[in-house]
Amino acid sequence: MKVKVKLIGILSHYYPALREFKSVELEDGITVEGLRKKLGLSEDLVTFVIVNDEMVENSYKLRENDKVLFLPAVSGG
């Protein structure tokens, strides 16, 4: 199964290629949490996950052609 993944902000430093949506091949039935772990992103770095323009929980099961955004905490000053 393929999904499109994009990392926002500081998360894109881990995989610069994912600063734009890129297709990623995954096993069927993988969750958002499974994808996060596969990408090597620690749980404390990822604050929000958006799939197809909706915020989802870590337990969300990804489907073919989903668009996944991983977002860090935002701070201002």
VMD Tcl script that builds the backbone (N, CA, C; Angstrom):
set m [mol new atoms 231]
animate dup $m
set s [atomselect $m all]
$s set {name element resname resid chain x y z} {
  {N N MET 1 A 0.849 -1.166 0.000}
  {CA C MET 1 A 0.000 0.000 0.000}
  {C C MET 1 A 0.896 1.231 0.000}
  {N N LYS 2 A 0.452 2.280 -0.692}
  {CA C LYS 2 A 1.204 3.535 -0.723}
  {C C LYS 2 A 0.392 4.647 -0.081}
  {N N VAL 3 A 1.088 5.470 0.717}
  {CA C VAL 3 A 0.513 6.696 1.256}
  {C C VAL 3 A 1.485 7.822 0.942}
  {N N LYS 4 A 1.003 9.037 0.999}
  {CA C LYS 4 A 1.875 10.204 0.811}
  {C C LYS 4 A 2.133 10.812 2.175}
  {N N VAL 5 A 3.399 11.125 2.438}
  {CA C VAL 5 A 3.808 11.615 3.750}
  {C C VAL 5 A 4.551 12.934 3.595}
  {N N LYS 6 A 4.289 13.846 4.539}
  {CA C LYS 6 A 4.995 15.123 4.591}
  {C C LYS 6 A 5.293 15.436 6.048}
  {N N LEU 7 A 6.523 15.892 6.314}
  {CA C LEU 7 A 6.929 16.305 7.654}
  {C C LEU 7 A 7.015 17.821 7.688}
  {N N ILE 8 A 6.468 18.418 8.723}
  {CA C ILE 8 A 6.410 19.873 8.849}
  {C C ILE 8 A 7.425 20.349 9.883}
  {N N GLY 9 A 7.963 21.544 9.639}
  {CA C GLY 9 A 8.849 22.200 10.610}
  {C C GLY 9 A 10.097 21.399 10.921}
  {N N ILE 10 A 10.428 21.358 12.208}
  {CA C ILE 10 A 11.654 20.707 12.653}
  {C C ILE 10 A 11.683 19.217 12.297}
  {N N LEU 11 A 10.521 18.609 12.138}
  {CA C LEU 11 A 10.472 17.189 11.783}
  {C C LEU 11 A 11.117 16.918 10.431}
  {N N SER 12 A 11.057 17.893 9.534}
  {CA C SER 12 A 11.632 17.701 8.196}
  {C C SER 12 A 13.157 17.611 8.223}
  {N N HIS 13 A 13.783 17.960 9.338}
  {CA C HIS 13 A 15.234 17.816 9.452}
  {C C HIS 13 A 15.644 16.350 9.493}
  {N N TYR 14 A 14.732 15.485 9.924}
  {CA C TYR 14 A 15.030 14.055 9.993}
  {C C TYR 14 A 15.031 13.431 8.607}
  {N N TYR 15 A 14.131 13.870 7.749}
  {CA C TYR 15 A 14.036 13.400 6.369}
  {C C TYR 15 A 13.761 14.599 5.468}
  {N N PRO 16 A 14.798 15.304 5.043}
  {CA C PRO 16 A 14.583 16.488 4.194}
  {C C PRO 16 A 13.758 16.200 2.941}
  {N N ALA 17 A 13.836 14.987 2.422}
  {CA C ALA 17 A 13.062 14.643 1.222}
  {C C ALA 17 A 11.562 14.703 1.486}
  {N N LEU 18 A 11.157 14.605 2.760}
  {CA C LEU 18 A 9.740 14.616 3.095}
  {C C LEU 18 A 9.233 16.016 3.441}
  {N N ARG 19 A 9.963 17.041 3.021}
  {CA C ARG 19 A 9.459 18.419 3.175}
  {C C ARG 19 A 8.296 18.660 2.220}
  {N N GLU 20 A 8.217 17.842 1.196}
  {CA C GLU 20 A 7.097 17.835 0.249}
  {C C GLU 20 A 6.481 16.446 0.319}
  {N N PHE 21 A 5.233 16.311 -0.098}
  {CA C PHE 21 A 4.591 15.002 -0.079}
  {C C PHE 21 A 5.367 14.021 -0.955}
  {N N LYS 22 A 5.683 12.868 -0.389}
  {CA C LYS 22 A 6.355 11.781 -1.104}
  {C C LYS 22 A 5.614 10.487 -0.827}
  {N N SER 23 A 5.557 9.622 -1.817}
  {CA C SER 23 A 4.931 8.317 -1.637}
  {C C SER 23 A 5.833 7.410 -0.820}
  {N N VAL 24 A 5.213 6.691 0.107}
  {CA C VAL 24 A 5.921 5.738 0.953}
  {C C VAL 24 A 5.174 4.412 0.868}
  {N N GLU 25 A 5.906 3.340 0.631}
  {CA C GLU 25 A 5.318 2.002 0.554}
  {C C GLU 25 A 5.250 1.423 1.958}
  {N N LEU 26 A 4.064 0.963 2.357}
  {CA C LEU 26 A 3.836 0.427 3.700}
  {C C LEU 26 A 3.059 -0.875 3.631}
  {N N GLU 27 A 3.146 -1.652 4.709}
  {CA C GLU 27 A 2.343 -2.865 4.792}
  {C C GLU 27 A 0.891 -2.492 5.095}
  {N N ASP 28 A -0.031 -3.297 4.605}
  {CA C ASP 28 A -1.456 -3.066 4.859}
  {C C ASP 28 A -1.736 -3.103 6.358}
  {N N GLY 29 A -2.649 -2.236 6.804}
  {CA C GLY 29 A -3.090 -2.239 8.188}
  {C C GLY 29 A -2.205 -1.466 9.157}
  {N N ILE 30 A -1.164 -0.820 8.661}
  {CA C ILE 30 A -0.280 -0.062 9.556}
  {C C ILE 30 A -1.021 1.164 10.091}
  {N N THR 31 A -0.728 1.508 11.324}
  {CA C THR 31 A -1.347 2.670 11.958}
  {C C THR 31 A -0.443 3.888 11.796}
  {N N VAL 32 A -0.992 5.047 12.160}
  {CA C VAL 32 A -0.201 6.276 12.173}
  {C C VAL 32 A 1.015 6.098 13.092}
  {N N GLU 33 A 0.801 5.481 14.252}
  {CA C GLU 33 A 1.908 5.247 15.178}
  {C C GLU 33 A 2.979 4.356 14.553}
  {N N GLY 34 A 2.557 3.324 13.839}
  {CA C GLY 34 A 3.507 2.442 13.160}
  {C C GLY 34 A 4.330 3.188 12.129}
  {N N LEU 35 A 3.696 4.079 11.383}
  {CA C LEU 35 A 4.411 4.887 10.399}
  {C C LEU 35 A 5.395 5.819 11.096}
  {N N ARG 36 A 4.959 6.450 12.184}
  {CA C ARG 36 A 5.858 7.352 12.930}
  {C C ARG 36 A 7.109 6.599 13.371}
  {N N LYS 37 A 6.923 5.405 13.921}
  {CA C LYS 37 A 8.062 4.597 14.369}
  {C C LYS 37 A 8.944 4.196 13.199}
  {N N LYS 38 A 8.341 3.827 12.087}
  {CA C LYS 38 A 9.091 3.430 10.891}
  {C C LYS 38 A 9.968 4.585 10.401}
  {N N LEU 39 A 9.476 5.803 10.555}
  {CA C LEU 39 A 10.249 6.984 10.149}
  {C C LEU 39 A 11.286 7.391 11.191}
  {N N GLY 40 A 11.247 6.761 12.360}
  {CA C GLY 40 A 12.215 7.075 13.411}
  {C C GLY 40 A 11.927 8.366 14.150}
  {N N LEU 41 A 10.672 8.791 14.142}
  {CA C LEU 41 A 10.289 10.016 14.842}
  {C C LEU 41 A 9.821 9.659 16.245}
  {N N SER 42 A 10.437 10.259 17.240}
  {CA C SER 42 A 10.040 9.939 18.611}
  {C C SER 42 A 8.677 10.549 18.910}
  {N N GLU 43 A 7.969 9.901 19.810}
  {CA C GLU 43 A 6.608 10.305 20.160}
  {C C GLU 43 A 6.549 11.736 20.683}
  {N N ASP 44 A 7.581 12.165 21.410}
  {CA C ASP 44 A 7.556 13.506 21.985}
  {C C ASP 44 A 7.783 14.612 20.950}
  {N N LEU 45 A 8.245 14.267 19.754}
  {CA C LEU 45 A 8.442 15.265 18.699}
  {C C LEU 45 A 7.172 15.551 17.911}
  {N N VAL 46 A 6.315 14.553 17.797}
  {CA C VAL 46 A 5.104 14.683 16.979}
  {C C VAL 46 A 3.925 15.051 17.875}
  {N N THR 47 A 3.361 16.227 17.623}
  {CA C THR 47 A 2.238 16.696 18.425}
  {C C THR 47 A 0.905 16.405 17.756}
  {N N PHE 48 A 0.845 16.575 16.447}
  {CA C PHE 48 A -0.390 16.362 15.702}
  {C C PHE 48 A -0.115 15.540 14.456}
  {N N VAL 49 A -1.112 14.746 14.070}
  {CA C VAL 49 A -1.063 14.027 12.799}
  {C C VAL 49 A -2.371 14.310 12.075}
  {N N ILE 50 A -2.245 14.706 10.829}
  {CA C ILE 50 A -3.410 15.004 10.007}
  {C C ILE 50 A -3.401 14.056 8.812}
  {N N VAL 51 A -4.520 13.384 8.612}
  {CA C VAL 51 A -4.675 12.483 7.472}
  {C C VAL 51 A -5.851 12.990 6.650}
  {N N ASN 52 A -5.586 13.262 5.393}
  {CA C ASN 52 A -6.636 13.749 4.483}
  {C C ASN 52 A -7.393 14.942 5.076}
  {N N ASP 53 A -6.623 15.887 5.617}
  {CA C ASP 53 A -7.148 17.150 6.145}
  {C C ASP 53 A -7.936 17.019 7.444}
  {N N GLU 54 A -7.813 15.889 8.151}
  {CA C GLU 54 A -8.476 15.720 9.443}
  {C C GLU 54 A -7.475 15.216 10.479}
  {N N MET 55 A -7.528 15.787 11.693}
  {CA C MET 55 A -6.661 15.330 12.763}
  {C C MET 55 A -7.096 13.931 13.182}
  {N N VAL 56 A -6.090 13.046 13.368}
  {CA C VAL 56 A -6.393 11.654 13.729}
  {C C VAL 56 A -5.570 11.236 14.947}
  {N N GLU 57 A -5.999 10.129 15.558}
  {CA C GLU 57 A -5.293 9.530 16.683}
  {C C GLU 57 A -4.184 8.615 16.155}
  {N N ASN 58 A -3.253 8.257 17.031}
  {CA C ASN 58 A -2.162 7.353 16.658}
  {C C ASN 58 A -2.661 5.992 16.205}
  {N N SER 59 A -3.842 5.600 16.645}
  {CA C SER 59 A -4.383 4.285 16.322}
  {C C SER 59 A -5.072 4.236 14.950}
  {N N TYR 60 A -5.150 5.366 14.271}
  {CA C TYR 60 A -5.797 5.416 12.953}
  {C C TYR 60 A -5.087 4.477 11.989}
  {N N LYS 61 A -5.844 3.592 11.334}
  {CA C LYS 61 A -5.275 2.674 10.345}
  {C C LYS 61 A -5.239 3.359 8.987}
  {N N LEU 62 A -4.047 3.427 8.441}
  {CA C LEU 62 A -3.864 4.090 7.154}
  {C C LEU 62 A -4.423 3.243 6.022}
  {N N ARG 63 A -4.860 3.945 4.970}
  {CA C ARG 63 A -5.411 3.296 3.782}
  {C C ARG 63 A -4.675 3.790 2.543}
  {N N GLU 64 A -4.790 3.039 1.493}
  {CA C GLU 64 A -4.177 3.381 0.208}
  {C C GLU 64 A -4.489 4.833 -0.154}
  {N N ASN 65 A -3.442 5.559 -0.568}
  {CA C ASN 65 A -3.534 6.943 -1.045}
  {C C ASN 65 A -3.835 7.986 0.017}
  {N N ASP 66 A -3.791 7.625 1.310}
  {CA C ASP 66 A -3.936 8.639 2.355}
  {C C ASP 66 A -2.803 9.661 2.242}
  {N N LYS 67 A -3.102 10.903 2.617}
  {CA C LYS 67 A -2.090 11.965 2.698}
  {C C LYS 67 A -1.875 12.265 4.177}
  {N N VAL 68 A -0.656 12.020 4.655}
  {CA C VAL 68 A -0.341 12.099 6.085}
  {C C VAL 68 A 0.625 13.248 6.345}
  {N N LEU 69 A 0.243 14.131 7.266}
  {CA C LEU 69 A 1.104 15.233 7.704}
  {C C LEU 69 A 1.471 15.007 9.171}
  {N N PHE 70 A 2.772 15.045 9.474}
  {CA C PHE 70 A 3.237 14.989 10.861}
  {C C PHE 70 A 3.659 16.395 11.246}
  {N N LEU 71 A 3.113 16.890 12.368}
  {CA C LEU 71 A 3.409 18.249 12.807}
  {C C LEU 71 A 4.014 18.245 14.217}
  {N N PRO 72 A 5.018 19.091 14.444}
  {CA C PRO 72 A 5.600 19.228 15.776}
  {C C PRO 72 A 4.792 20.233 16.589}
  {N N ALA 73 A 5.158 20.358 17.852}
  {CA C ALA 73 A 4.577 21.431 18.667}
  {C C ALA 73 A 5.011 22.764 18.069}
  {N N VAL 74 A 4.133 23.734 18.142}
  {CA C VAL 74 A 4.441 25.055 17.615}
  {C C VAL 74 A 4.691 25.978 18.811}
  {N N SER 75 A 5.764 26.740 18.708}
  {CA C SER 75 A 6.036 27.708 19.770}
  {C C SER 75 A 6.203 29.075 19.145}
  {N N GLY 76 A 5.875 30.061 19.906}
  {CA C GLY 76 A 5.972 31.421 19.390}
  {C C GLY 76 A 6.700 32.298 20.382}
  {N N GLY 77 A 6.887 33.510 20.018}
  {CA C GLY 77 A 7.579 34.377 20.943}
  {C C GLY 77 A 7.379 35.825 20.616}
}
mol reanalyze $m
mol bondsrecalc $m
mol representation Tube
mol addrep $m
